[in-house]
Each structure stands twice: as C-alpha cells, then as structure tokens.
C-alpha cells in the first residue's frame, strides 16, 4: 500500500509540473498575441517610444500595453539589453538607436528614436562595460529613469562611497553611520589596518562577484598575493 501511494504521489507530482509548464506556454502565447494585436492599433502619428533596457526575465511591454499619456497618445515599448544596442547621436539630429538581432546568421538592426528610457540593468559588470551607450543617450539628450547622470555616477562603488563619506562629514557619524571601508588603488597599496573578519572586494562587479570574506590577516595577505597581477582597484569592508 505504501509503495502504491508513493508511486501515485510521484505521478501526481509529474502531472503538476507538466500542468505548470503548459500553463506558462499558454500565457506566453497569449502575451505574444496581445502584443501583436496592440502593435496593430498603435497610432504612429501620436505615439511616444519608450525603450526599456533590462534583462529578458521581465516582460516590460506587457505592463504598458493599452496605456495612454496626454489623454490620447499611445506608448510604443521596445525592450532589449545593453549588449543588443547600437547608439549614435548628433547635435543636429539627436539620438539614433538600434536593437541588433541575429537570425540564421544574418544581422538585422531595428532602428528607433526613443523619447524616454527605463533602465533596469547595470551598464558595467565583470567583463562588460557599456558606458559608451550611456554617453550616446546623454549626447542625444534622452530623458531616463533613473537619470543617466545617476546611473553614470553609480558605475564605480568607491565613487559612490566617497560621496556618502561627504554626507557623513556634514551630518556626523552618529546621524549617518557607514560600514568601515578602505580603498586601495592597486595591490602595492594594500596594507589593511582594520579588524577581522572583513570583506575583500575586487573591481566593480555586481551580484557577489569579485567578493571574498577574509577571517585572518594571513588570509588577507594570501588574497592580496593572488590579485598582485591584476591591474584594478580594491576595497575592504569590515
């Protein structure tokens, strides 16, 4: 009886997973159909273009579908990642952007002239740097959330922390406490005077990359030796 019940439970579990997969596929098909239907109803003469720069795990166009601004202006939404963008700008013509895609080995570029940006992806990470895209949009005077200036300034964490230190000096440590941190231009400058354990951060990566917890002074020196050949800056948090 127990074996029969176990097999039944396993079978029902597989059915449940299969049902979820089918439901997800059906929802995706509905979203694609709604998107095509919405594109056919856009008033191209009274339409603003919103470019969303984000990871593909969120379908941003879905949340703007059918919405209008200024009473009767439609919103055309295009979504891509930084790596898929090509940008140029001029003082006379403003911005010109394109979303690059490849199909059967053929490169195609979907040209657009965005009126506004919604940026939900870091322009700089381990092995990737899309600062040139930010420069192009700023050159083209495209408005954005968050602002292009704030995104540009937040590319380097030591730069951000330095501004926080400026606030702390104005407000006082008790009113504006910060985690203790040290900055080292390169491996030759690393002389840690703080306590342990601490967190050793290398470069400008996000999401936990380039970060190591160090428990002792010996381990800190070992890690400093590992990064000796890397030409980058380092920080240490306590």
N, C-alpha and C positions, 0 to 999 in steps of 0.2 A: 504493500500500500504506500509506504514512504517513497519507494522508487518511482511509482506511478505518479505520485503528487509532485515529485521533483522534476520529472520529465514534462509534466503539464505546466509547471511554473516556468521552466526553461523555454517551452514552446510559446507560452503567452508573452514572455519577455521579448522573444524574437518578433512576434506579431506586433507588439507595441512599438518596437524600434522601426519596423517596416512601415507602420502607420504614420509615424512621425516624419519619416523620410518622404513618403508620398505626399503628406500634408504640406511639407516645406516646398516640394516641387510644384504643387498646385498653386501655392501662394506666390512663388516666383513667376509662374506663368501668368497669373492674374495681374501682377505688378507690371510685367512686360506689356501685356495687352492694354492696361490702363495708361502706361507711358506712351505707347503708340497712338492711342486714342487722343490723349492730351496734346501731343505734338501736332496732330491734325487740326486742333481747334485754336492753336496759338495765333494771335493777331500780330503778324510780323511787323506791322507799321506802328503798333502800340505795345511794345514789348521790351522789357529790361532783361539783360543777360546776367545771371548770377553764376560765377564759376566757383565751384566747391573743390578745394584741394584737400583730399582726405583719403584714408585707407578705404579699400572697397568693401570692408565688412559692414558698413552702414550705407543704406540706400538713401542718400540725402534728397534726390529729386522727388522721392515719394512724399516727403513732408511739405513740399511746396506745390504739389500738384493741385491745380484748380484755384490757387490763391491769386489774389489781385492786389495791386497797390495803386494809390492815387485814383481810387474808385474803379477804373476800368482798364488798367494796364496789366498785361499778362507778365508772368515771370518764367523765362526760359532758364532752366537749370542744366548746367553741364558739370560733370564730376570726373576728376582724374587725380593722379598722384603727381608729385613734383617731377618724378623721373619721366613722366609722359608728356611734359610740357616743353614747348619751344616758344620763346618770347623775344620780341623786338619792339622798339619804340623810337619815336622821333619827336622833335619839338613841335613839328607842324601837324603831324597826323595822329599823334598819341600812340596808344598801345595796339599791338597786333599779336595775338596769341594763337597757338595751335596745339591740338591734342594729337599726339603721334600714336599710331597703332600699326600693327603688322598682321597681315592676313595672307597666308600662303607665300610667305617670304617677300611680300610687297609692302613697302612703307607708304602709308597714307597719312595725311595731315588734315584734320578737321579744323578749319580756321574759324576764329571767333573774336569778337571785340567785347570783352567783359565790362559791364558797368559797375560791378561790385564783386568782391572776393569774400569767401568764407573759408578761412584757413584752419584746418584741424589736423595738420600733420607737421612734424618738426622738419625744418628745411635742412638741418645739419645733424648728422649722426655718424656712427663709426663707419668709415669708408664712403660716406656720401656727404656732399656739400652742394646745396642748391641756392647759395647766396646770390648767384647771378640772376636767378629767377626773381628774387625779391627786388634786386636792383632794377630789373626791367619793368616790373609793375610800378615801382616808385617813380621811375623815369616817365612812365606813361600816366602818372597821377591817378591811379586807380584806387578807389576807396576800399577799405577792408575791415573785417572783424576777425581777429584782433587787428589793431592797426599795424601797418607794415613797419613803422618805427619801433613798436614794442617787440614785434617778432624778431626784427634785426638785432635789437639790443639784447634779447634773451638767448642768442645763439651760444654765448660763452658764459658759463655759470660763474667763473670768477668775476666777470664784469658785473653781473647781477649782484653778487655778494658784496662787491665793493660799494655799490650804491646803497645796499642795506646797512653797511657799516657807517656810511654818511648819515643815514637816518638815526642810527643808534647814538652817534656822537651828539646829534641835536636833541634827542629825546631822553638819553640816558639808558644805561644797561638794564635798570630795573623796569623801565617802561617799555623798552624794546629789546628783549633778550634774543640772542642769536646763539646757534651752535658754534663752539670754538672751531676755528679753521685756520690753516696755514697754507700759503701759496708758494710753490717752487717753480721757477722759470724752467729749469731742466734738472737732470739727475745730479749735476755737480753742486747744486744749491741745497740738496735735501739734507737737512740736519733737524730732525724732529725733537722739539723741546717739550712737547705736551705729554699727557699721560696715555695709558693704555687701558682697555682696547681702543683702537681708533679705526677709521675707515680711510683707505688709501684709494684715491680716485685718479685715473689716468685719462688725459684727453677730455673730449667733450661728448662722449657717448651718452645715450639715454637708456632707460629701461633696465638699469642694473649692470649694463655692460661697462667694462673698464673699472670695476669697483671690487675691492678686496678688504675683508675685515682682518686687522692685524692685532694680535694679542700681546706681543712682546717686542722689545727693542731689537732683539736678534732677528725676529721675523721681518721687522721693518727694514733692516739693513739688507736682508736677503732679497726682499722685493725691490729695494732701490737698485740692487745689483742687476736684477732681471731687466729693469727698464733703462739700464745705462745706455743701451744702444738706440733707444727711441728718442727722437728729437721732438718732444712735446712737453707741455706743462703739466704739473701735478698739484693736487690739493690733498689735505688731510683733515678729516673731521674727527672730533672727539665726542 
